[in-house]
Amino acid sequence: MSIKIGLMVNPIAGMGGSVGLKGTDGGMYERAVALGADPVTPHRTATMLQHIEHRDAIQWLTAPGAMGAEHLAAAEMDTTIVGEISESAATTSAADTRRIAQVMRERGAALLVFVGGDGTARDVYDAIAGDLPVVAVPAGVKVYSAAFTYSPRAAAGLIDAFIESEEGDGEIEMAQEEVLDIDEEAFRENHLDARLYGYLRVPDVDRFVQPGKRGSNLGASSEENKRDIAASVVEEMAKDGETLYLLGPGTTVRAVAEALEIEGEKTLLGVDAVAGGELVGTDLNETDILALIPRYSDHYIVVTPIGGNGFIFGRGNKQFTPEVIRQVGQGRLKAHIIVVSTERKARELPALRVDTDDAALDEQLSGYIEVQIGYHRARMMKVKA
C-alpha cells in the first residue's frame, strides 16, 4: 500500500542562527546571506529522509525546487510535484507554504511533513489547521512550538510510526500540540514575547516530539536560586584575563553576568563574552566568536537548558555552532561547558537535549554532564541527541 505524504521545506529557515540574527522573518534573509550564513534545511531534510525505514511505502507529494522536489530527487524517492512557487525559488514565501499545503490536502495527503521553524509552523496552521496530521522537522532559529520533533532523525521515526499505523500495525493516536507565535522584532530587541497561535495534530509518540518552551518561574525562590547558582559559578571563574567565557541566552545565565558586576548589560537572548571580569563582546554571532577564541588561552561556554524541552544546544543559541563548540572544547568538550539550571527546572526535565546538526558532535555531547543547580550544589543529568 502506498501512502501519500506531503513534504515542504522552508529554504531559508534557520539561516539567521549562526550569524546572530535570531530569525529570517521580515527581510532578514538578505542580511543573513550578506553576513555569510549558509542554508540549514538541505542537510536537515536529507538527514530526515535517509533515516526513514519505510521509504518504499511513501508516495511523496512535494513542492517544487528547494521547497521539496530537489531534496527528494537527491534521495531517489517516489515524488509527485504539486503547486507552484510564485517568487524566487531561493527564498519562497509564506504564501507559497500556505497555498501548497492546501493543494497537498486536496490531493489526498494523509500526513504533511514540513521542515522549518515556528514561522513555518504558523503558515502550515493557517493553511490546514487541524485537517491533516503533521510531522514538524526542526530547522529554524526559534523552535519553541511543541509541534516539533526533537531532531530530523526523530522526525523519521515519527513518520515510520505513522506508516506502520496506516498499514494496520496498531492505530496511532493524535495529539493537539501548540504552535507559538514569537514576535521576531521583540526577539531582536532582547525580549521573548510568545503567545499561543493555534494547535496542529501530531502523531502522539512522546519519544519523538519535544515539549513546548516553558517560561521561567519568576517567583522569589526562583530568583534566589539563580543568584545562588551565579555566586557559585563566579567563584570558580578565572579572573586572570586569559580565559574567555561565552555566556548563552537565558535568565539564569544573565544572573551570572550580574554576579560578575560587569559594566554593561548582558543580552538576554544573545551570546556575550566575558574575560577578566569584563565584557569583551555582546550579541555575538559565529564569526565574532571564532575571531575571539584565538585571543585567549582557555575557553568555556555557559548555557542553561530551555524549560520544557531541555535543549542546551540547537535551540535559541545557534551561534554556538559545531565549529565553535569544538574550538572551545579543545578536545575535552564537556569539561569546557558549564550548564546552569534552577533546581525546579532540572527536576522537571527527564534529560537534557542537543541537536547541533552534526551527528558526531551530538554523540560526543551525549551521556552525562554536571549541572549547577545551587550554591556549591550540582547534579548529573543525562544528555540525549
LUMLO-654241 format. One record per residue (C-alpha): residue number from 0; x, y, z. Coordinates in Angstrom, 1 decimal, always signed. Example, Ala and Ser with C-alpha at 12.3 -4.5 7.8 and 13.67 -1.06 7.14 Angstrom:
+--------+--------+--------+--------+
| martor |     c1 |     c2 |     c3 |
+--------+--------+--------+--------+
|      0 |  +12.3 |   -4.5 |   +7.8 |
|      1 |  +13.7 |   -1.1 |   +7.1 |
+--------+--------+--------+--------+
END
This chain:
+--------+--------+--------+--------+
| martor |     c1 |     c2 |     c3 |
+--------+--------+--------+--------+
|      0 |   +0.0 |   +0.0 |   +0.0 |
|      1 |   +1.3 |   +3.4 |   -1.0 |
|      2 |   +0.7 |   +6.3 |   +1.5 |
|      3 |   +0.6 |   +9.9 |   +0.2 |
|      4 |   +2.7 |  +12.2 |   +2.4 |
|      5 |   +3.4 |  +15.8 |   +1.7 |
|      6 |   +6.8 |  +17.4 |   +2.1 |
|      7 |   +7.5 |  +21.1 |   +2.3 |
|      8 |  +10.9 |  +22.7 |   +3.1 |
|      9 |  +11.4 |  +26.3 |   +4.1 |
|     10 |  +14.7 |  +27.0 |   +2.2 |
|     11 |  +15.7 |  +30.0 |   +4.4 |
|     12 |  +14.7 |  +28.6 |   +7.9 |
|     13 |  +17.5 |  +28.7 |  +10.4 |
|     14 |  +19.9 |  +30.8 |   +8.3 |
|     15 |  +19.9 |  +33.7 |  +10.9 |
|     16 |  +21.1 |  +31.5 |  +13.7 |
|     17 |  +24.8 |  +31.2 |  +13.3 |
|     18 |  +25.1 |  +34.9 |  +12.3 |
|     19 |  +23.1 |  +36.0 |  +15.4 |
|     20 |  +20.0 |  +37.4 |  +13.7 |
|     21 |  +17.5 |  +35.4 |  +15.7 |
|     22 |  +15.4 |  +34.6 |  +12.7 |
|     23 |  +14.9 |  +35.3 |   +9.0 |
|     24 |  +11.4 |  +37.0 |   +9.0 |
|     25 |  +10.9 |  +40.4 |   +7.6 |
|     26 |  +13.7 |  +40.6 |   +5.1 |
|     27 |  +16.4 |  +39.3 |   +7.4 |
|     28 |  +17.2 |  +36.6 |   +4.8 |
|     29 |  +19.2 |  +39.1 |   +2.7 |
|     30 |  +21.1 |  +40.3 |   +5.8 |
|     31 |  +21.9 |  +36.7 |   +6.8 |
|     32 |  +23.3 |  +36.0 |   +3.3 |
|     33 |  +25.4 |  +39.2 |   +3.5 |
|     34 |  +26.8 |  +38.0 |   +6.8 |
|     35 |  +27.8 |  +34.7 |   +5.3 |
|     36 |  +25.1 |  +32.4 |   +6.5 |
|     37 |  +24.7 |  +29.0 |   +4.8 |
|     38 |  +21.4 |  +27.2 |   +4.2 |
|     39 |  +20.4 |  +24.9 |   +7.1 |
|     40 |  +17.4 |  +23.0 |   +5.8 |
|     41 |  +19.1 |  +20.9 |   +3.0 |
|     42 |  +21.2 |  +18.9 |   +5.4 |
|     43 |  +18.4 |  +18.5 |   +8.0 |
|     44 |  +16.0 |  +17.4 |   +5.3 |
|     45 |  +18.5 |  +14.9 |   +3.9 |
|     46 |  +19.1 |  +13.5 |   +7.4 |
|     47 |  +15.4 |  +13.0 |   +7.9 |
|     48 |  +14.9 |  +11.3 |   +4.6 |
|     49 |  +17.8 |   +9.0 |   +4.9 |
|     50 |  +16.6 |   +7.6 |   +8.2 |
|     51 |  +13.1 |   +6.7 |   +7.1 |
|     52 |  +12.8 |   +2.9 |   +7.2 |
|     53 |   +9.5 |   +2.6 |   +5.3 |
|     54 |  +10.6 |   +4.7 |   +2.3 |
|     55 |   +9.1 |   +2.3 |   -0.2 |
|     56 |   +5.6 |   +2.8 |   +1.3 |
|     57 |   +5.5 |   +6.5 |   +0.6 |
|     58 |   +4.3 |   +8.4 |   -2.4 |
|     59 |   +5.6 |  +11.9 |   -1.8 |
|     60 |   +3.6 |  +15.0 |   -2.8 |
|     61 |   +6.1 |  +17.9 |   -2.7 |
|     62 |   +6.6 |  +21.5 |   -3.5 |
|     63 |   +8.8 |  +22.4 |   -6.5 |
|     64 |  +12.6 |  +23.0 |   -6.3 |
|     65 |  +14.2 |  +24.0 |   -2.9 |
|     66 |  +10.8 |  +23.6 |   -1.2 |
|     67 |  +10.9 |  +19.9 |   -1.5 |
|     68 |  +11.4 |  +18.4 |   -5.0 |
|     69 |  +15.2 |  +18.7 |   -5.2 |
|     70 |  +15.6 |  +17.0 |   -1.8 |
|     71 |  +13.5 |  +14.0 |   -2.7 |
|     72 |  +15.3 |  +13.8 |   -6.1 |
|     73 |  +18.6 |  +13.6 |   -4.3 |
|     74 |  +17.2 |  +10.8 |   -2.0 |
|     75 |  +15.8 |   +9.0 |   -5.1 |
|     76 |  +12.3 |   +8.8 |   -3.7 |
|     77 |   +9.0 |   +8.4 |   -5.5 |
|     78 |   +7.8 |  +12.0 |   -6.0 |
|     79 |   +4.9 |  +14.0 |   -7.5 |
|     80 |   +5.4 |  +17.8 |   -7.6 |
|     81 |   +2.3 |  +19.8 |   -6.8 |
|     82 |   +1.7 |  +23.6 |   -6.8 |
|     83 |   +3.9 |  +26.4 |   -8.0 |
|     84 |   +6.3 |  +28.8 |   -6.3 |
|     85 |   +5.3 |  +32.4 |   -7.1 |
|     86 |   +8.6 |  +34.1 |   -6.1 |
|     87 |  +12.3 |  +33.3 |   -6.1 |
|     88 |  +13.0 |  +29.6 |   -5.8 |
|     89 |  +15.8 |  +30.5 |   -3.4 |
|     90 |  +13.6 |  +32.2 |   -0.8 |
|     91 |   +9.9 |  +31.4 |   -1.4 |
|     92 |   +7.3 |  +33.0 |   +0.8 |
|     93 |   +4.7 |  +32.3 |   +3.5 |
|     94 |   +2.0 |  +32.5 |   +0.8 |
|     95 |   +3.8 |  +29.6 |   -1.1 |
|     96 |   +3.7 |  +27.5 |   +2.0 |
|     97 |   +0.1 |  +28.1 |   +2.7 |
|     98 |   -1.1 |  +27.6 |   -0.9 |
|     99 |   +0.9 |  +24.4 |   -1.5 |
|    100 |   -0.2 |  +22.9 |   +1.8 |
|    101 |   -3.8 |  +23.4 |   +0.8 |
|    102 |   -3.1 |  +21.7 |   -2.6 |
|    103 |   -1.5 |  +18.7 |   -0.8 |
|    104 |   -4.6 |  +18.4 |   +1.4 |
|    105 |   -6.8 |  +18.5 |   -1.7 |
|    106 |   -4.6 |  +15.8 |   -3.5 |
|    107 |   -5.2 |  +13.4 |   -0.6 |
|    108 |   -2.1 |  +13.6 |   +1.6 |
|    109 |   -2.5 |  +11.6 |   +4.7 |
|    110 |   +0.3 |  +13.4 |   +6.5 |
|    111 |   +2.2 |  +16.6 |   +6.0 |
|    112 |   +5.9 |  +16.8 |   +6.8 |
|    113 |   +7.5 |  +20.3 |   +7.0 |
|    114 |  +11.0 |  +21.5 |   +7.7 |
|    115 |  +11.4 |  +24.9 |   +9.3 |
|    116 |  +10.8 |  +26.8 |  +12.5 |
|    117 |   +8.0 |  +28.5 |  +14.4 |
|    118 |   +7.2 |  +30.8 |  +11.5 |
|    119 |   +6.7 |  +27.8 |   +9.1 |
|    120 |   +4.5 |  +26.1 |  +11.7 |
|    121 |   +2.3 |  +29.2 |  +11.8 |
|    122 |   +2.0 |  +29.2 |   +8.0 |
|    123 |   +1.1 |  +25.5 |   +8.0 |
|    124 |   -1.5 |  +26.1 |  +10.7 |
|    125 |   -3.0 |  +28.9 |   +8.6 |
|    126 |   -3.3 |  +26.6 |   +5.7 |
|    127 |   -4.6 |  +23.3 |   +7.2 |
|    128 |   -5.3 |  +24.0 |  +10.9 |
|    129 |   -6.3 |  +20.5 |  +12.2 |
|    130 |   -7.3 |  +19.0 |   +8.9 |
|    131 |   -4.1 |  +16.9 |   +8.5 |
|    132 |   -1.6 |  +15.4 |  +11.0 |
|    133 |   +1.9 |  +16.8 |  +10.7 |
|    134 |   +5.5 |  +15.9 |  +11.4 |
|    135 |   +7.5 |  +19.1 |  +12.0 |
|    136 |  +11.2 |  +18.9 |  +11.4 |
|    137 |  +13.1 |  +21.5 |  +13.5 |
|    138 |  +15.3 |  +23.7 |  +11.4 |
|    139 |  +14.6 |  +27.3 |  +12.4 |
|    140 |  +16.3 |  +29.7 |  +14.7 |
|    141 |  +13.3 |  +29.7 |  +17.0 |
|    142 |  +11.8 |  +26.2 |  +17.5 |
|    143 |   +9.8 |  +26.7 |  +20.7 |
|    144 |   +6.5 |  +25.2 |  +19.5 |
|    145 |   +5.5 |  +21.8 |  +20.9 |
|    146 |   +4.6 |  +20.5 |  +17.4 |
|    147 |   +8.2 |  +19.9 |  +16.5 |
|    148 |  +10.2 |  +16.6 |  +16.8 |
|    149 |  +13.4 |  +16.5 |  +18.8 |
|    150 |  +15.6 |  +16.2 |  +15.7 |
|    151 |  +15.5 |  +15.2 |  +12.0 |
|    152 |  +16.1 |  +11.5 |  +13.0 |
|    153 |  +13.2 |  +11.7 |  +15.4 |
|    154 |  +11.1 |  +13.0 |  +12.6 |
|    155 |  +12.0 |  +10.0 |  +10.5 |
|    156 |  +11.0 |   +7.7 |  +13.4 |
|    157 |   +7.6 |   +9.5 |  +13.8 |
|    158 |   +7.0 |   +9.1 |  +10.0 |
|    159 |   +7.7 |   +5.4 |  +10.3 |
|    160 |   +5.4 |   +5.1 |  +13.3 |
|    161 |   +2.6 |   +6.8 |  +11.3 |
|    162 |   +3.2 |   +4.5 |   +8.3 |
|    163 |   +3.1 |   +1.4 |  +10.5 |
|    164 |   -0.3 |   +2.5 |  +11.9 |
|    165 |   -1.6 |   +3.1 |   +8.4 |
|    166 |   -0.5 |   -0.3 |   +7.4 |
|    167 |   -2.5 |   -1.9 |  +10.2 |
|    168 |   +0.1 |   -2.4 |  +12.8 |
|    169 |   -1.9 |   -0.6 |  +15.5 |
|    170 |   -3.7 |   +2.6 |  +15.5 |
|    171 |   -1.7 |   +5.7 |  +16.4 |
|    172 |   -3.4 |   +8.5 |  +18.4 |
|    173 |   -3.1 |  +12.1 |  +17.6 |
|    174 |   -2.2 |  +14.9 |  +20.0 |
|    175 |   -3.1 |  +18.6 |  +19.7 |
|    176 |   +0.3 |  +20.3 |  +20.0 |
|    177 |   +0.9 |  +24.0 |  +20.5 |
|    178 |   +2.1 |  +26.4 |  +17.8 |
|    179 |   +3.6 |  +29.5 |  +19.3 |
|    180 |   +3.7 |  +33.0 |  +17.8 |
|    181 |   +7.1 |  +34.5 |  +18.5 |
|    182 |   +7.4 |  +38.3 |  +17.9 |
|    183 |  +10.7 |  +38.3 |  +16.0 |
|    184 |  +11.1 |  +42.1 |  +16.2 |
|    185 |  +10.8 |  +41.9 |  +20.0 |
|    186 |  +13.2 |  +38.9 |  +20.0 |
|    187 |  +15.8 |  +41.0 |  +18.3 |
|    188 |  +15.3 |  +43.7 |  +20.9 |
|    189 |  +16.1 |  +41.1 |  +23.6 |
|    190 |  +12.5 |  +40.3 |  +24.7 |
|    191 |  +10.8 |  +36.9 |  +24.3 |
|    192 |   +7.2 |  +37.7 |  +23.5 |
|    193 |   +5.3 |  +34.5 |  +22.8 |
|    194 |   +1.6 |  +33.7 |  +22.6 |
|    195 |   -0.4 |  +30.7 |  +21.6 |
|    196 |   -1.2 |  +30.8 |  +17.9 |
|    197 |   -3.0 |  +27.5 |  +17.5 |
|    198 |   -2.7 |  +23.7 |  +17.5 |
|    199 |   -1.5 |  +21.2 |  +15.0 |
|    200 |   -2.4 |  +17.5 |  +15.0 |
|    201 |   +0.8 |  +15.4 |  +15.7 |
|    202 |   +1.1 |  +11.6 |  +15.9 |
|    203 |   +1.3 |  +11.0 |  +19.7 |
|    204 |   +4.6 |   +9.3 |  +20.3 |
|    205 |   +6.3 |  +11.1 |  +23.1 |
|    206 |   +9.8 |   +9.8 |  +22.5 |
|    207 |   +9.9 |  +11.8 |  +19.2 |
|    208 |   +8.2 |  +15.0 |  +19.9 |
|    209 |   +9.6 |  +17.9 |  +22.0 |
|    210 |   +7.6 |  +19.6 |  +24.8 |
|    211 |   +7.0 |  +23.3 |  +24.2 |
|    212 |   +9.1 |  +26.0 |  +25.8 |
|    213 |   +8.0 |  +27.0 |  +29.3 |
|    214 |   +8.7 |  +30.3 |  +30.8 |
|    215 |  +11.0 |  +30.8 |  +33.8 |
|    216 |   +9.5 |  +30.7 |  +37.2 |
|    217 |   +9.8 |  +34.4 |  +38.3 |
|    218 |   +8.9 |  +33.9 |  +41.9 |
|    219 |  +11.2 |  +35.0 |  +44.7 |
|    220 |  +12.5 |  +31.4 |  +45.3 |
|    221 |  +13.5 |  +31.0 |  +41.7 |
|    222 |  +15.3 |  +34.3 |  +41.6 |
|    223 |  +17.1 |  +33.5 |  +44.8 |
|    224 |  +18.1 |  +30.1 |  +43.3 |
|    225 |  +19.5 |  +31.9 |  +40.2 |
|    226 |  +21.6 |  +34.2 |  +42.4 |
|    227 |  +22.9 |  +31.2 |  +44.4 |
|    228 |  +23.9 |  +29.5 |  +41.1 |
|    229 |  +25.6 |  +32.6 |  +39.8 |
|    230 |  +27.6 |  +33.1 |  +43.0 |
|    231 |  +28.8 |  +29.5 |  +42.8 |
|    232 |  +29.8 |  +29.8 |  +39.2 |
|    233 |  +31.5 |  +33.2 |  +39.6 |
|    234 |  +33.6 |  +31.8 |  +42.5 |
|    235 |  +35.1 |  +29.2 |  +40.1 |
|    236 |  +35.7 |  +31.6 |  +37.1 |
|    237 |  +39.3 |  +32.5 |  +36.3 |
|    238 |  +40.0 |  +36.2 |  +36.9 |
|    239 |  +43.3 |  +36.4 |  +35.0 |
|    240 |  +42.0 |  +37.7 |  +31.7 |
|    241 |  +43.4 |  +34.7 |  +29.8 |
|    242 |  +40.1 |  +32.8 |  +30.0 |
|    243 |  +37.1 |  +33.5 |  +27.7 |
|    244 |  +33.6 |  +32.8 |  +28.9 |
|    245 |  +30.8 |  +32.7 |  +26.3 |
|    246 |  +27.5 |  +33.4 |  +28.1 |
|    247 |  +24.5 |  +32.0 |  +26.3 |
|    248 |  +20.9 |  +33.2 |  +26.4 |
|    249 |  +18.6 |  +32.9 |  +29.4 |
|    250 |  +17.8 |  +34.5 |  +32.7 |
|    251 |  +19.9 |  +32.0 |  +34.7 |
|    252 |  +23.0 |  +32.8 |  +32.6 |
|    253 |  +22.2 |  +36.5 |  +32.9 |
|    254 |  +22.4 |  +36.1 |  +36.7 |
|    255 |  +26.0 |  +35.0 |  +36.2 |
|    256 |  +26.8 |  +38.2 |  +34.4 |
|    257 |  +25.1 |  +40.3 |  +37.1 |
|    258 |  +27.1 |  +38.5 |  +39.8 |
|    259 |  +30.3 |  +39.5 |  +37.9 |
|    260 |  +29.2 |  +43.1 |  +38.2 |
|    261 |  +30.5 |  +43.8 |  +34.7 |
|    262 |  +29.9 |  +47.2 |  +33.1 |
|    263 |  +27.1 |  +46.9 |  +30.5 |
|    264 |  +24.1 |  +44.7 |  +30.4 |
|    265 |  +24.1 |  +41.0 |  +29.4 |
|    266 |  +21.8 |  +40.4 |  +26.4 |
|    267 |  +19.0 |  +38.1 |  +27.4 |
|    268 |  +18.6 |  +36.3 |  +24.1 |
|    269 |  +22.1 |  +36.6 |  +22.7 |
|    270 |  +25.6 |  +35.4 |  +23.3 |
|    271 |  +28.0 |  +37.7 |  +25.2 |
|    272 |  +31.7 |  +37.2 |  +26.0 |
|    273 |  +33.5 |  +37.9 |  +29.3 |
|    274 |  +37.2 |  +37.8 |  +30.2 |
|    275 |  +38.9 |  +39.1 |  +33.3 |
|    276 |  +35.6 |  +40.2 |  +34.8 |
|    277 |  +35.0 |  +42.5 |  +31.8 |
|    278 |  +32.5 |  +42.4 |  +28.9 |
|    279 |  +34.5 |  +41.8 |  +25.7 |
|    280 |  +31.7 |  +41.2 |  +23.3 |
|    281 |  +27.9 |  +41.5 |  +23.1 |
|    282 |  +25.3 |  +39.8 |  +21.0 |
|    283 |  +27.9 |  +37.8 |  +19.1 |
|    284 |  +27.5 |  +35.7 |  +16.0 |
|    285 |  +29.5 |  +32.7 |  +15.0 |
|    286 |  +32.1 |  +34.8 |  +13.1 |
|    287 |  +32.6 |  +37.1 |  +16.1 |
|    288 |  +33.1 |  +34.2 |  +18.5 |
|    289 |  +35.6 |  +32.4 |  +16.2 |
|    290 |  +37.5 |  +35.6 |  +16.0 |
|    291 |  +37.6 |  +36.0 |  +19.8 |
|    292 |  +38.7 |  +32.4 |  +20.6 |
|    293 |  +42.4 |  +32.6 |  +19.5 |
|    294 |  +43.0 |  +35.7 |  +21.7 |
|    295 |  +42.6 |  +33.6 |  +24.9 |
|    296 |  +44.3 |  +30.5 |  +26.2 |
|    297 |  +41.3 |  +28.9 |  +27.7 |
|    298 |  +37.5 |  +29.0 |  +26.9 |
|    299 |  +34.2 |  +28.0 |  +28.4 |
|    300 |  +30.6 |  +28.1 |  +27.3 |
|    301 |  +27.9 |  +28.8 |  +29.9 |
|    302 |  +24.4 |  +27.6 |  +28.9 |
|    303 |  +21.1 |  +26.9 |  +30.5 |
|    304 |  +18.5 |  +24.4 |  +29.2 |
|    305 |  +15.3 |  +25.6 |  +27.7 |
|    306 |  +12.4 |  +25.0 |  +30.1 |
|    307 |  +10.1 |  +22.2 |  +28.9 |
|    308 |  +12.3 |  +20.5 |  +26.3 |
|    309 |  +15.8 |  +20.7 |  +27.9 |
|    310 |  +17.8 |  +21.8 |  +24.9 |
|    311 |  +21.3 |  +23.1 |  +25.8 |
|    312 |  +22.5 |  +23.4 |  +22.1 |
|    313 |  +20.4 |  +23.6 |  +18.9 |
|    314 |  +17.5 |  +25.8 |  +20.1 |
|    315 |  +17.7 |  +29.5 |  +20.7 |
|    316 |  +21.6 |  +29.6 |  +20.7 |
|    317 |  +22.6 |  +28.6 |  +17.2 |
|    318 |  +25.6 |  +31.0 |  +17.4 |
|    319 |  +27.2 |  +28.0 |  +19.3 |
|    320 |  +27.8 |  +26.2 |  +16.0 |
|    321 |  +29.6 |  +22.8 |  +15.9 |
|    322 |  +32.9 |  +24.7 |  +15.0 |
|    323 |  +32.5 |  +27.0 |  +18.0 |
|    324 |  +31.8 |  +24.1 |  +20.4 |
|    325 |  +34.7 |  +22.1 |  +19.2 |
|    326 |  +37.2 |  +25.1 |  +19.3 |
|    327 |  +36.0 |  +25.9 |  +22.8 |
|    328 |  +36.2 |  +22.3 |  +23.9 |
|    329 |  +39.8 |  +21.8 |  +22.8 |
|    330 |  +39.3 |  +18.0 |  +22.7 |
|    331 |  +37.6 |  +17.9 |  +26.1 |
|    332 |  +34.1 |  +19.1 |  +25.2 |
|    333 |  +32.2 |  +18.6 |  +28.5 |
|    334 |  +35.0 |  +20.0 |  +30.6 |
|    335 |  +34.5 |  +23.3 |  +28.9 |
|    336 |  +30.7 |  +23.5 |  +29.1 |
|    337 |  +29.2 |  +25.0 |  +32.2 |
|    338 |  +25.5 |  +24.1 |  +32.4 |
|    339 |  +23.3 |  +26.1 |  +34.9 |
|    340 |  +19.7 |  +25.4 |  +35.8 |
|    341 |  +17.3 |  +26.3 |  +38.6 |
|    342 |  +16.6 |  +23.3 |  +40.7 |
|    343 |  +13.0 |  +23.2 |  +39.8 |
|    344 |  +13.7 |  +23.3 |  +36.1 |
|    345 |  +16.3 |  +20.5 |  +36.4 |
|    346 |  +13.9 |  +18.4 |  +38.4 |
|    347 |  +11.1 |  +18.7 |  +35.8 |
|    348 |  +13.4 |  +17.7 |  +32.9 |
|    349 |  +13.8 |  +14.0 |  +32.2 |
|    350 |  +17.0 |  +14.8 |  +30.3 |
|    351 |  +19.0 |  +17.5 |  +28.5 |
|    352 |  +19.0 |  +17.6 |  +24.7 |
|    353 |  +21.4 |  +18.6 |  +21.9 |
|    354 |  +20.6 |  +19.0 |  +18.2 |
|    355 |  +23.7 |  +20.7 |  +16.6 |
|    356 |  +23.1 |  +19.3 |  +13.1 |
|    357 |  +26.4 |  +17.4 |  +13.5 |
|    358 |  +25.7 |  +13.8 |  +14.4 |
|    359 |  +29.3 |  +13.1 |  +15.5 |
|    360 |  +29.3 |  +16.1 |  +17.8 |
|    361 |  +25.9 |  +15.2 |  +19.2 |
|    362 |  +27.2 |  +11.8 |  +20.1 |
|    363 |  +30.2 |  +13.3 |  +21.9 |
|    364 |  +28.0 |  +15.6 |  +23.9 |
|    365 |  +25.6 |  +12.7 |  +24.8 |
|    366 |  +26.0 |  +10.9 |  +28.1 |
|    367 |  +26.1 |  +12.7 |  +31.4 |
|    368 |  +27.1 |  +16.2 |  +32.3 |
|    369 |  +27.2 |  +18.2 |  +35.6 |
|    370 |  +24.6 |  +20.8 |  +36.1 |
|    371 |  +25.0 |  +23.6 |  +38.6 |
|    372 |  +21.6 |  +23.9 |  +40.5 |
|    373 |  +22.5 |  +26.0 |  +43.6 |
|    374 |  +25.4 |  +27.3 |  +45.7 |
|    375 |  +28.0 |  +24.6 |  +45.5 |
|    376 |  +25.3 |  +22.2 |  +44.6 |
|    377 |  +25.2 |  +20.2 |  +41.4 |
|    378 |  +23.6 |  +17.1 |  +39.9 |
|    379 |  +24.5 |  +14.8 |  +37.0 |
|    380 |  +22.0 |  +14.9 |  +34.2 |
|    381 |  +21.8 |  +12.8 |  +31.1 |
|    382 |  +22.3 |  +14.4 |  +27.7 |
|    383 |  +20.4 |  +12.9 |  +24.7 |
|    384 |  +20.8 |  +13.6 |  +21.0 |
+--------+--------+--------+--------+
END
